Amino acid sequence: MRELNNRTHYYPGTSIRMIPGDVLYSHKTALSSLVVGHSGIVGEDYRIYHVNKLGSKGHADRIPTYLSRHKIGEKLTILRGNNSDEARNAAKWAKDNIDSASTYSYTRDLQDVEKNYCSKYVWQAFYFGSGGKKDLTSRTLHQTLKRYIKPAQIYRSLEKIGMFDYDFRRY
């Protein structure tokens, strides 16, 4: 990864700066996810926070580790919200709560952080990081907060600002 200083990070092979709250989305079908698509959120420390079925379930990966969970040549889309405060708050929430994700499970309870999966965790970061004001599904929430969050919903709700692929030779 190209770095100009300790606070400036770029996505591999691009001139796109990493910004806390960015979401990385892959259209994958293996390794990190049981379903099509996987998502993670960039934290304030530039680690990628995500939930998957492997190991400790909640992960705080540096970009090389995160990319190693994908197939070589797999494309990752960089997604960004239009509100930098919401994004930074989501990044902070993701970092502060990653250790709570201890079970990889598709549950409809959006308040449950322990039983979690990738797109639900990203949704929670924005929702709870904004004090319940930012719903990435663009749907009206029911008071019960019960429904599934699909990776494609996250993909459709944020601006696509670029793509890069995983090439192990860069690391």
LOVEX-152276 format. One record per residue: residue number from 1; x, y, z of N, C-alpha, C in turn. Coordinates in Angstrom, 3 decimals. Layout:
<rovos>
NUM:X:Y:Z:X:Y:Z:X:Y:Z
...
</rovos>
This chain:
<rovos>
1:0.847:-1.170:0.000:0.000:0.000:0.000:0.891:1.231:0.000
2:0.575:2.186:-0.822:1.332:3.425:-0.904:0.906:4.343:0.240
3:1.880:4.882:0.966:1.599:5.826:2.032:2.452:7.064:1.849
4:1.845:8.250:1.951:2.608:9.484:1.883:3.095:9.895:3.261
5:2.329:9.607:4.275:2.732:9.829:5.655:1.919:8.898:6.532
6:2.056:9.000:7.821:1.379:8.073:8.728:-0.143:8.190:8.702
7:-0.674:9.271:8.177:-2.120:9.478:8.197:-2.777:9.349:6.824
8:-2.014:9.153:5.781:-2.571:9.067:4.438:-2.353:7.664:3.886
9:-3.432:6.989:3.597:-3.384:5.630:3.056:-4.170:5.615:1.750
10:-3.735:4.759:0.833:-4.396:4.624:-0.462:-4.798:3.177:-0.686
11:-5.867:3.000:-1.461:-6.252:1.652:-1.850:-5.219:1.121:-2.838
12:-4.919:-0.169:-2.761:-3.867:-0.768:-3.603:-4.075:-0.489:-5.093
13:-2.993:-0.029:-5.726:-3.020:0.195:-7.168:-3.859:1.367:-7.614
14:-4.249:2.245:-6.680:-5.089:3.389:-7.034:-4.501:4.668:-6.448
15:-5.084:5.775:-6.810:-4.761:7.060:-6.188:-5.920:7.505:-5.292
16:-6.762:6.548:-4.894:-7.928:6.829:-4.059:-7.535:6.688:-2.595
17:-7.697:7.770:-1.860:-7.380:7.761:-0.432:-8.399:6.934:0.348
18:-7.900:6.170:1.298:-8.773:5.467:2.231:-9.305:6.505:3.220
19:-10.592:6.460:3.470:-11.204:7.365:4.437:-11.998:6.522:5.428
20:-11.808:6.766:6.741:-12.598:6.029:7.727:-14.088:6.113:7.408
21:-14.727:4.965:7.434:-16.148:4.880:7.093:-16.391:4.389:5.682
22:-15.331:4.324:4.853:-15.488:3.701:3.542:-15.897:2.248:3.739
23:-16.634:1.723:2.790:-17.040:0.315:2.820:-16.415:-0.373:1.624
24:-15.817:-1.530:1.867:-15.278:-2.355:0.788:-16.266:-3.472:0.525
25:-16.619:-3.622:-0.734:-17.614:-4.623:-1.136:-17.010:-5.500:-2.216
26:-17.148:-6.795:-2.031:-16.717:-7.722:-3.080:-17.917:-8.535:-3.532
27:-17.873:-8.940:-4.780:-18.958:-9.715:-5.374:-18.642:-11.201:-5.279
28:-17.942:-11.594:-4.277:-17.375:-12.931:-4.133:-18.375:-14.001:-3.721
29:-17.880:-15.220:-3.778:-18.688:-16.357:-3.335:-17.876:-17.323:-2.484
30:-16.707:-16.927:-2.000:-15.874:-17.883:-1.257:-15.086:-17.209:-0.149
31:-14.450:-18.011:0.661:-13.532:-17.659:1.735:-14.146:-16.857:2.880
32:-14.528:-15.614:2.687:-15.013:-14.807:3.801:-16.519:-14.858:3.983
33:-17.237:-15.446:3.058:-18.682:-15.346:3.107:-19.333:-16.628:2.613
34:-20.477:-16.922:3.182:-21.262:-18.065:2.718:-22.229:-17.669:1.607
35:-22.419:-16.376:1.410:-23.346:-15.893:0.389:-22.589:-15.019:-0.593
36:-23.252:-14.636:-1.656:-22.627:-13.757:-2.636:-22.439:-12.384:-2.000
37:-21.252:-11.878:-2.094:-20.945:-10.558:-1.577:-20.360:-10.600:-0.178
38:-19.457:-9.688:0.067:-18.872:-9.519:1.394:-18.583:-8.046:1.571
39:-18.763:-7.549:2.784:-18.503:-6.138:3.035:-17.756:-5.949:4.341
40:-16.940:-4.913:4.370:-16.203:-4.518:5.564:-16.109:-3.007:5.574
41:-15.826:-2.437:6.729:-15.768:-0.988:6.871:-14.375:-0.572:7.330
42:-13.880:0.515:6.755:-12.565:1.051:7.118:-12.695:1.806:8.436
43:-11.859:1.426:9.399:-11.864:2.088:10.696:-10.979:3.312:10.721
44:-10.999:4.017:11.841:-10.169:5.207:12.000:-8.682:4.881:11.972
45:-8.357:3.627:12.243:-6.966:3.167:12.223:-6.607:2.517:10.884
46:-7.480:2.620:9.902:-7.319:2.093:8.537:-7.321:0.566:8.486
47:-7.756:-0.074:9.544:-8.007:-1.510:9.495:-9.394:-1.710:8.900
48:-9.608:-2.897:8.344:-10.914:-3.225:7.777:-11.648:-4.076:8.810
49:-12.787:-3.575:9.278:-13.587:-4.263:10.286:-14.689:-5.028:9.572
50:-14.743:-6.335:9.854:-15.736:-7.180:9.178:-15.966:-8.439:9.990
51:-17.055:-9.108:9.671:-17.429:-10.355:10.331:-17.474:-11.434:9.269
52:-16.836:-12.570:9.572:-16.949:-13.728:8.687:-16.923:-14.998:9.501
53:-17.036:-16.106:8.826:-17.181:-17.398:9.489:-15.879:-17.965:10.018
54:-14.753:-17.367:9.680:-13.452:-17.914:10.039:-12.953:-17.372:11.371
55:-12.295:-18.208:12.136:-11.610:-17.775:13.352:-12.497:-17.092:14.359
56:-12.065:-15.899:14.777:-12.728:-15.199:15.878:-14.013:-14.470:15.481
57:-14.449:-14.597:14.266:-15.687:-14.017:13.710:-15.573:-12.516:13.463
58:-15.277:-11.717:14.480:-15.085:-10.284:14.286:-13.613:-10.016:14.005
59:-13.329:-9.344:12.877:-11.938:-9.152:12.454:-11.613:-7.679:12.292
60:-10.362:-7.334:12.608:-9.806:-5.997:12.407:-8.529:-6.194:11.601
61:-8.672:-6.297:10.284:-7.548:-6.660:9.410:-6.861:-5.446:8.815
62:-5.550:-5.521:8.715:-4.824:-4.573:7.869:-5.163:-4.963:6.429
63:-5.009:-4.027:5.509:-5.446:-4.271:4.124:-4.820:-5.524:3.505
64:-3.529:-5.846:3.706:-3.004:-7.079:3.102:-3.699:-8.341:3.625
65:-3.994:-8.374:4.919:-4.692:-9.533:5.490:-6.111:-9.616:4.952
66:-6.793:-8.481:4.910:-8.154:-8.472:4.383:-8.185:-8.986:2.949
67:-7.254:-8.506:2.147:-7.228:-8.925:0.747:-6.869:-10.396:0.601
68:-6.062:-10.932:1.498:-5.689:-12.347:1.407:-6.891:-13.261:1.615
69:-7.973:-12.745:2.122:-9.201:-13.523:2.317:-10.023:-13.610:1.028
70:-9.553:-12.955:-0.030:-10.235:-12.920:-1.312:-9.421:-13.679:-2.355
71:-10.060:-14.027:-3.435:-9.372:-14.705:-4.522:-8.514:-13.717:-5.298
72:-7.391:-14.172:-5.790:-6.521:-13.339:-6.614:-7.313:-12.867:-7.832
73:-7.215:-11.574:-8.112:-7.935:-10.982:-9.231:-9.346:-10.549:-8.909
74:-9.824:-10.883:-7.718:-11.179:-10.494:-7.339:-11.280:-8.973:-7.199
75:-12.333:-8.405:-7.734:-12.551:-6.965:-7.690:-13.240:-6.566:-6.394
76:-12.754:-5.486:-5.812:-13.392:-4.896:-4.642:-13.834:-3.488:-5.003
77:-15.060:-3.158:-4.645:-15.618:-1.844:-4.910:-15.495:-0.999:-3.652
78:-15.056:0.235:-3.825:-14.944:1.182:-2.723:-16.233:1.985:-2.701
79:-16.928:1.948:-1.570:-18.188:2.657:-1.399:-18.005:3.748:-0.350
80:-18.636:4.875:-0.567:-18.468:5.998:0.356:-19.796:6.713:0.522
81:-20.111:7.059:1.761:-21.300:7.855:2.041:-21.051:9.321:1.756
82:-22.118:10.108:1.724:-21.986:11.535:1.410:-21.862:12.409:2.655
83:-21.866:11.786:3.838:-21.769:12.544:5.078:-20.533:12.067:5.842
84:-19.494:12.892:5.892:-18.226:12.473:6.499:-18.346:12.246:8.007
85:-19.207:12.989:8.686:-19.397:12.772:10.125:-20.041:11.412:10.391
86:-21.076:11.072:9.608:-21.705:9.752:9.756:-20.700:8.643:9.491
87:-19.883:8.819:8.460:-18.888:7.794:8.110:-17.869:7.623:9.232
88:-17.362:8.723:9.771:-16.378:8.637:10.852:-16.995:8.011:12.101
89:-18.234:8.360:12.406:-18.907:7.758:13.560:-19.126:6.262:13.347
90:-19.447:5.868:12.116:-19.598:4.443:11.799:-18.261:3.724:11.960
91:-17.183:4.344:11.497:-15.845:3.753:11.626:-15.482:3.559:13.099
92:-15.789:4.551:13.903:-15.496:4.457:15.347:-16.327:3.348:15.989
93:-17.620:3.295:15.656:-18.487:2.258:16.222:-17.971:0.873:15.830
94:-17.582:0.712:14.577:-17.089:-0.588:14.096:-15.874:-1.035:14.905
95:-14.935:-0.150:15.135:-13.741:-0.485:15.911:-14.105:-0.810:17.356
96:-14.957:0.005:17.944:-15.314:-0.170:19.354:-16.117:-1.434:19.631
97:-16.771:-1.989:18.618:-17.685:-3.113:18.846:-17.274:-4.422:18.181
98:-16.154:-4.464:17.495:-15.786:-5.670:16.735:-15.603:-6.894:17.625
99:-15.107:-6.709:18.823:-14.898:-7.856:19.713:-16.206:-8.464:20.211
100:-17.300:-7.747:20.069:-18.605:-8.274:20.493:-19.176:-9.274:19.501
101:-18.709:-9.251:18.259:-19.204:-10.184:17.232:-18.505:-11.528:17.434
102:-19.177:-12.428:18.125:-18.535:-13.701:18.489:-19.130:-14.924:17.805
103:-20.258:-14.760:17.136:-20.912:-15.878:16.466:-21.296:-15.441:15.056
104:-20.900:-16.254:14.065:-21.282:-15.964:12.690:-22.635:-16.600:12.456
105:-23.667:-15.753:12.334:-25.019:-16.259:12.226:-25.897:-15.249:11.494
106:-26.737:-15.750:10.571:-27.690:-14.890:9.881:-28.925:-14.750:10.754
107:-28.964:-13.648:11.463:-30.104:-13.381:12.333:-30.785:-12.107:11.875
108:-32.058:-12.019:12.183:-32.839:-10.841:11.815:-32.796:-9.759:12.887
109:-32.256:-10.071:14.053:-32.227:-9.113:15.155:-31.090:-8.121:14.932
110:-31.427:-6.940:14.464:-30.415:-5.944:14.122:-29.771:-5.304:15.350
111:-30.333:-5.528:16.523:-29.724:-5.006:17.746:-28.676:-5.958:18.310
112:-28.678:-7.200:17.857:-27.758:-8.221:18.359:-26.408:-8.101:17.651
113:-25.391:-7.665:18.373:-24.056:-7.532:17.802:-23.288:-8.849:17.922
114:-23.588:-9.638:18.935:-22.881:-10.907:19.156:-23.089:-11.882:18.002
115:-24.328:-12.115:17.612:-24.643:-12.996:16.488:-24.696:-12.108:15.248
116:-23.712:-12.276:14.361:-23.558:-11.279:13.318:-23.058:-11.868:12.012
117:-23.082:-11.058:10.963:-22.523:-11.384:9.651:-22.112:-10.070:8.998
118:-21.416:-10.141:7.877:-20.717:-8.969:7.334:-21.602:-7.761:7.085
119:-22.642:-7.905:6.285:-23.441:-6.742:5.916:-24.258:-6.210:7.096
120:-24.669:-7.071:7.982:-25.378:-6.629:9.180:-24.455:-5.763:10.033
121:-23.182:-6.175:10.164:-22.234:-5.420:10.978:-21.978:-4.028:10.381
122:-21.821:-3.938:9.080:-21.631:-2.634:8.430:-22.878:-1.778:8.633
123:-24.059:-2.367:8.459:-25.306:-1.638:8.683:-25.352:-1.116:10.115
124:-25.020:-1.993:11.084:-25.040:-1.588:12.492:-24.082:-0.424:12.751
125:-22.908:-0.469:12.126:-21.928:0.596:12.336:-22.524:1.956:11.954
126:-23.196:2.018:10.816:-23.796:3.281:10.391:-25.019:3.626:11.238
127:-25.847:2.637:11.526:-27.076:2.900:12.272:-26.773:3.316:13.712
128:-26.016:2.498:14.419:-25.736:2.795:15.818:-24.713:3.919:15.957
129:-23.794:4.028:14.997:-22.837:5.132:15.014:-23.497:6.487:14.810
130:-24.668:6.506:14.188:-25.400:7.755:13.959:-26.521:7.959:14.976
131:-26.560:7.128:16.001:-27.636:7.246:16.978:-28.990:6.864:16.414
132:-28.979:5.943:15.428:-30.227:5.458:14.845:-30.768:6.298:13.705
133:-29.966:7.202:13.170:-30.442:8.086:12.106:-30.107:7.602:10.701
134:-29.083:6.764:10.529:-28.634:6.354:9.190:-28.949:4.886:8.947
135:-29.918:4.633:8.077:-30.298:3.273:7.699:-29.821:3.037:6.271
136:-28.802:2.210:6.103:-28.230:1.967:4.778:-29.150:1.203:3.832
137:-30.260:0.698:4.317:-31.160:-0.010:3.410:-32.154:0.931:2.756
138:-32.197:2.157:3.195:-33.135:3.151:2.649:-34.580:2.706:2.783
139:-34.855:1.922:3.779:-36.214:1.485:4.043:-36.645:2.042:5.393
140:-37.908:2.112:5.603:-38.408:2.546:6.896:-38.258:1.392:7.880
141:-37.617:1.671:8.977:-37.420:0.635:9.990:-38.696:0.410:10.781
142:-38.915:-0.828:11.114:-39.976:-1.161:12.049:-39.391:-1.035:13.443
143:-40.179:-0.747:14.411:-39.673:-0.555:15.764:-38.968:-1.790:16.303
144:-39.272:-2.943:15.769:-38.669:-4.167:16.293:-37.236:-4.377:15.812
145:-36.803:-3.670:14.774:-35.473:-3.844:14.190:-35.207:-5.316:13.858
146:-36.126:-5.926:13.141:-35.999:-7.330:12.745:-36.069:-7.453:11.235
147:-34.957:-7.769:10.615:-34.905:-8.068:9.190:-33.469:-8.444:8.821
148:-33.303:-9.021:7.656:-31.976:-9.370:7.163:-31.398:-8.175:6.390
149:-30.098:-8.023:6.476:-29.390:-6.999:5.707:-28.504:-7.735:4.709
150:-28.764:-7.514:3.440:-28.001:-8.206:2.391:-26.853:-7.312:1.907
151:-25.731:-7.932:1.511:-24.616:-7.126:1.004:-25.023:-6.204:-0.140
152:-25.913:-6.645:-1.015:-26.336:-5.814:-2.145:-27.066:-4.550:-1.677
153:-27.743:-4.606:-0.534:-28.399:-3.409:-0.011:-27.349:-2.362:0.374
154:-26.265:-2.812:0.971:-25.170:-1.909:1.331:-24.587:-1.329:0.034
155:-24.371:-2.190:-0.940:-23.790:-1.779:-2.232:-24.620:-0.683:-2.901
156:-25.932:-0.835:-2.862:-26.815:0.117:-3.534:-26.985:1.424:-2.765
157:-26.650:1.450:-1.491:-26.957:2.631:-0.678:-25.832:3.652:-0.593
158:-24.637:3.302:-1.041:-23.496:4.214:-0.954:-22.940:4.491:-2.343
159:-22.213:5.584:-2.467:-21.637:5.959:-3.760:-20.444:5.076:-4.097
160:-20.407:4.611:-5.331:-19.285:3.812:-5.819:-18.217:4.779:-6.302
161:-17.040:4.771:-5.646:-16.020:5.743:-6.028:-14.832:5.114:-6.734
162:-14.775:3.804:-6.793:-13.679:3.159:-7.490:-13.648:1.672:-7.219
163:-12.716:1.007:-7.910:-12.525:-0.435:-7.740:-11.037:-0.735:-7.765
164:-10.680:-1.840:-7.151:-9.326:-2.366:-7.267:-9.421:-3.868:-7.144
165:-8.363:-4.549:-7.521:-8.389:-5.998:-7.415:-7.263:-6.472:-6.508
166:-7.421:-7.687:-6.026:-6.420:-8.296:-5.165:-5.350:-8.930:-6.032
167:-4.127:-8.458:-5.865:-2.971:-9.025:-6.563:-1.879:-9.234:-5.515
168:-1.624:-10.480:-5.145:-0.685:-10.790:-4.075:0.710:-10.257:-4.351
169:1.057:-9.985:-5.596:2.399:-9.500:-5.923:2.664:-8.092:-5.406
170:1.596:-7.375:-5.054:1.770:-6.026:-4.511:2.234:-6.063:-3.063
171:2.166:-7.220:-2.442:2.482:-7.298:-1.019:3.686:-8.112:-0.823
</rovos>
